[in-house]
Amino acid sequence: MQYTIKEKQVEVKREVDILVVGGGPAGIGAAVAAARSGKRVLLLEKRGFLGGNITGAYVETCNHFLHGTTFTTNGIYAEIEEKYRDRFGNSHDIRMDAPHRFSSEYLKIFLDDFLINEGVELMFHSFVNDVIVEGDHIQGVIIQSKKGPLAVKAEVIIDATGDGDVAFSAGVPYDQGRDADGLCQPGSVNFRLAGLKVDQLTGEVDGLKVIGKRFHDDYRAGKTGLTCKRQDLPFGRLTSGGVASYVNYTCAYEIDPTDVDGLTQGEVECRRYILEFYEYAKNNFEGFEEIELASIAPEIGFRDSRRIKGLYRLTKEDIEAQKVFEDAIAVYPRFYDMLSPNAYMDGDGKMEGEGYKGHIYEPIRDERTYTIPYRSLLPVNINNLIVAGRCISADHVAESSIRGISACMLTGQAAGVAAGLACKGKVTPSEINIQDLQAILREQRVVIPS
Ligand SMILES: Cc1cc2nc3c(=O)[nH]c(=O)nc-3n(C[C@H](O)[C@H](O)[C@H](O)COP(=O)(O)OP(=O)(O)OC[C@H]3O[C@@H](n4cnc5c(N)ncnc54)[C@H](O)[C@@H]3O)c2cc1C
């Protein structure tokens, strides 16, 4: 059954030069870079805070894959990390085994201040679910507010929603999940535990790493009896106060991240796994005897969903060939991290789904890098929309690399600079001068091959 909804008069709440939708890593990079062009910038975010998956799904270990390599971060990401450290140090972290980890709580406060000081106007609790399109041009977007729908008009719009919601509303074609069946990587609800016995988990060896390894072996041997089909157990910070701040354990498979029923199922399923795990950890892990389930992340986190069809589709082959595109806007280390959409082991250690066939994890090797082309940020059919973050135009395997938080912020930064150039030159984002874009990005500490 379907209803036809009546036409409505909608108040125009704001009119700006550049509108950024989504306040995750990509939206942060985009809004800051756009504001630095001197234009009026507004950022809309459906939640009450910035940070995207870092704060909303507790993904505080942004750059663990860089550990032990010669790669360093650059651009606005590096700037944020430095300024955050000046203010909040290492976030009480007493593990010394990885690059810097944020505290999602301090980061929320840091990002409010950072973006406001850069001149970005923020509007929270603003879920964008429609656009006003004329021909191939978006006039504005519609947000759902407590007072009903409101419109925001802008010259250039940057879609940094992770799911490509603005592009979807504007009719931009997209891919989702694997080519074969459209399945995405599993969704995860991360959580925090308090009351860990720090003295038993630190010292010569990293106790959390030892526990993670033993858990992996026990799960594969079918010894845990847990129903969540996840054998890996990455932890984030361990604080001096005995908090394991980011436990990345749960996985809900075969969920569509853009479907309300799928999202509901994923949240409920993962919370059930969390309680099971809590009881298991309390009874089985040394130093966990007195733990409390301290908090559950505000929302289920997803690693991939829609990927727009853009003027160029970045592929795994491009990454393997270490292609240097003429319109490169970022350099990134070659690595892949794709949890298989439906390949796991059951709690008895038996393979289900396709076995581990679809699971791809390849760490950084031999200082190999690739570049991301600007064209992958430009949708095929809308002339004032730029897309940034994990929903840019890429194949499924390439997405498992460009989904890295610092990569998302780099594509956001490029989108912000490009939007500034388009507004100043009164041209569309596809008409800007690429050398100008690259020159400004270099001035903003982004590494781009010459
Ligand atoms: C469990 C898990 C572990 C991960 N581990 C790592 C890791 O260790 N290292 C790493 O680099 N990456 C990791 N990732 C991937 C990384 O978190 C994402 O790829 C990255 O956050 C994507 O950034 P983004 O800005 O594109 O999107 P997101 O982080 O998803 O941010 C999108 C933002 O837009 C907002 N939004 C969405 N839709 C709308 C709308 N319609 N209107 C208004 N606002 C909207 C959201 O609330 C959110 O704030 C992990 C992801 C998960 C789920």
The ligand as an SDF file (V2000), in Angstrom:
LIG
                    3D

 53 58  0  0  0  0  0  0  0  0999 V2000
   32.8760   -1.0750   14.3080 C   0  0  0  0  0  0  0  0  0  0  0  0
   33.6820   -0.2480   13.3740 C   0  0  0  0  0  0  0  0  0  0  0  0
   35.0630   -0.2510   13.4840 C   0  0  0  0  0  0  0  0  0  0  0  0
   35.8330    0.5530   12.6250 C   0  0  0  0  0  0  0  0  0  0  0  0
   37.1920    0.5790   12.8180 N   0  0  0  0  0  0  0  0  0  0  0  0
   37.9270    1.5000   12.1420 C   0  0  0  0  0  0  0  0  0  0  0  0
   39.2980    1.7030   12.4740 C   0  0  0  0  0  0  0  0  0  0  0  0
   39.8470    1.0670   13.3530 O   0  0  0  0  0  0  0  0  0  0  0  0
   39.9900    2.6420   11.7610 N   0  0  0  0  0  0  0  0  0  0  0  0
   39.4020    3.3810   10.7780 C   0  0  0  0  0  0  0  0  0  0  0  0
   40.0540    4.2520   10.1820 O   0  0  0  0  0  0  0  0  0  0  0  0
   38.0990    3.1950   10.4330 N   0  0  0  0  0  0  0  0  0  0  0  0
   37.3500    2.2920   11.1000 C   0  0  0  0  0  0  0  0  0  0  0  0
   36.0140    2.1320   10.8100 N   0  0  0  0  0  0  0  0  0  0  0  0
   35.4400    2.8340    9.6210 C   0  0  0  0  0  0  0  0  0  0  0  0
   35.1470    4.2910    9.9090 C   0  0  0  0  0  0  0  0  0  0  0  0
   34.5350    4.4450   11.1570 O   0  0  0  0  0  0  0  0  0  0  0  0
   34.2300    4.8690    8.8210 C   0  0  0  0  0  0  0  0  0  0  0  0
   34.6060    4.4520    7.5520 O   0  0  0  0  0  0  0  0  0  0  0  0
   34.2690    6.4030    8.8930 C   0  0  0  0  0  0  0  0  0  0  0  0
   33.8310    6.8460   10.1580 O   0  0  0  0  0  0  0  0  0  0  0  0
   33.4280    7.0140    7.7930 C   0  0  0  0  0  0  0  0  0  0  0  0
   33.4330    8.4060    7.9250 O   0  0  0  0  0  0  0  0  0  0  0  0
   32.2720    9.2710    7.2510 P   0  0  0  0  0  0  0  0  0  0  0  0
   32.4660   10.6720    7.6990 O   0  0  0  0  0  0  0  0  0  0  0  0
   32.2380    8.9600    5.8030 O   0  0  0  0  0  0  0  0  0  0  0  0
   30.9210    8.6640    7.8540 O   0  0  0  0  0  0  0  0  0  0  0  0
   30.4170    8.4850    9.3530 P   0  0  0  0  0  0  0  0  0  0  0  0
   31.5290    8.3160   10.3210 O   0  0  0  0  0  0  0  0  0  0  0  0
   29.4010    7.4050    9.2940 O   0  0  0  0  0  0  0  0  0  0  0  0
   29.7180    9.8890    9.6640 O   0  0  0  0  0  0  0  0  0  0  0  0
   28.5270   10.2820    9.0270 C   0  0  0  0  0  0  0  0  0  0  0  0
   27.8540   11.3650    9.8540 C   0  0  0  0  0  0  0  0  0  0  0  0
   26.7060   11.8510    9.1650 O   0  0  0  0  0  0  0  0  0  0  0  0
   25.5750   11.8490   10.0190 C   0  0  0  0  0  0  0  0  0  0  0  0
   24.4120   11.5960    9.1720 N   0  0  0  0  0  0  0  0  0  0  0  0
   24.1330   10.4370    8.5160 C   0  0  0  0  0  0  0  0  0  0  0  0
   23.0240   10.5650    7.7890 N   0  0  0  0  0  0  0  0  0  0  0  0
   22.5800   11.8220    7.9750 C   0  0  0  0  0  0  0  0  0  0  0  0
   21.4620   12.5540    7.4750 C   0  0  0  0  0  0  0  0  0  0  0  0
   20.6110   11.9980    6.6090 N   0  0  0  0  0  0  0  0  0  0  0  0
   21.2800   13.8230    7.8920 N   0  0  0  0  0  0  0  0  0  0  0  0
   22.1600   14.4000    8.7710 C   0  0  0  0  0  0  0  0  0  0  0  0
   23.2310   13.7530    9.2670 N   0  0  0  0  0  0  0  0  0  0  0  0
   23.4550   12.4900    8.8710 C   0  0  0  0  0  0  0  0  0  0  0  0
   25.8570   10.7430   11.0230 C   0  0  0  0  0  0  0  0  0  0  0  0
   25.1290   10.9300   12.2260 O   0  0  0  0  0  0  0  0  0  0  0  0
   27.3680   10.8630   11.2080 C   0  0  0  0  0  0  0  0  0  0  0  0
   27.7010   11.8030   12.2050 O   0  0  0  0  0  0  0  0  0  0  0  0
   35.2050    1.3310   11.6230 C   0  0  0  0  0  0  0  0  0  0  0  0
   33.8130    1.3220   11.5070 C   0  0  0  0  0  0  0  0  0  0  0  0
   33.0590    0.5600   12.3800 C   0  0  0  0  0  0  0  0  0  0  0  0
   31.5560    0.5960   12.2690 C   0  0  0  0  0  0  0  0  0  0  0  0
  1  2  1  0
  2  3  1  0
  2 52  2  0
  3  4  2  0
  4  5  1  0
  4 50  1  0
  5  6  2  0
  6  7  1  0
  6 13  1  0
  7  8  2  0
  7  9  1  0
  9 10  1  0
 10 11  2  0
 10 12  1  0
 12 13  2  0
 13 14  1  0
 14 15  1  0
 14 50  1  0
 15 16  1  0
 16 17  1  0
 16 18  1  0
 18 19  1  0
 18 20  1  0
 20 21  1  0
 20 22  1  0
 22 23  1  0
 23 24  1  0
 24 25  2  0
 24 26  1  0
 24 27  1  0
 27 28  1  0
 28 29  2  0
 28 30  1  0
 28 31  1  0
 31 32  1  0
 32 33  1  0
 33 34  1  0
 33 48  1  0
 34 35  1  0
 35 36  1  0
 35 46  1  0
 36 37  1  0
 36 45  1  0
 37 38  2  0
 38 39  1  0
 39 40  1  0
 39 45  2  0
 40 41  1  0
 40 42  2  0
 42 43  1  0
 43 44  2  0
 44 45  1  0
 46 47  1  0
 46 48  1  0
 48 49  1  0
 50 51  2  0
 51 52  1  0
 52 53  1  0
M  END
$$$$
